[in-house]
């Protein structure tokens, strides 16, 4: 049954139905590890993820892969924002 499902879906449909939700779930579960971090780390990760999703979605849309671009942008932005926020927390002594 699973093989039949994959045969019926083209690559774009497969990405939208299986891989992108999995990436989003992984990103959400990864952010659960932020419970011991400072406020700037959390804010940076959320803001970076939102901005990354927006920019990635726009860039991905130009190539016909908006959802994939948004997922990649969100993950990249969240990591970058979290790192910048963590550095700010370290400077502030938190």
N, C-alpha and C positions, 0 to 999 in steps of 0.2 A: 504493500500500500504506500509506504514512504517513497519508494522509487518512482511510483506512478505520479505522486504529487510533484516530485522534482522534475520529472519529464514534462509535465503540463505547464510548469512555470518557467518563463524565460529568466535569464539572469537578473534582469532588473526587478522582476516580481519577487524572485527568491530573496534578493537583497532587502527589499522593503518588508517582506513578510517574516523573515527569519533573522537575518544578520543585524539589521539596524535595531530592532527591539532588544536583541541580546546585548549589543553595545551599550544601549541606554541603561539596561539593567546593571551591567557591570559598572558603569559610571556611577550610578546611584549607590550601589553597594560599596564602591570604593570611597565615596564621600562619607559613609558611616564611620570610617576610621578617623574622621576629623574631630572626634569628640574631645580630645585632649589638646586641641590646638587653640591658638589665640584668635581674637576676633578678626584681625586683619587677614589671617589665613583663610578663614571661612568666607569672609566677604569677598576676598580676592578670587577664591575658587568659584563662587556663585556668579560674580560679575564676569569673570573671564569665560566661564562656560556659556553664559547668555550671549555675550558679545561674539564669542567664537562660533556659536550656533548660527547667529545672524549672518556673520560674514561668510562662514562656510556654506550656509544655505544659498546665499546670493551667488557666490563663486560656483558652487556645484550646479546651481540652476542654469548657469550659462553653458555648462557642458552636458546638461540633461540629467544630472545626478544630484538634484537639490537635497534630497533626504540624506543621502550618503555624505554629502558635503557638510550638512548641518551636524550630523553625528560626529564626524571627524573633527570639525571645528569646535564643537562643544567639549569634546575630550581634551583636545590640545589647549583650548582656552582655559579650561578648569585647572589643568596642571600648571600652566604658566601663571595664571592668576594666584593660585595657591602658593607657588614658589615665591612670587613677589610679595604676597601678604605675609608669608612666613619670615622673609627677610626683614620686613618692616616690624613684625612682632619682636624679632631678635634685637633689632636696633633699639626698640622701646623697652627692652628688658622684661618682656612677658614670657 
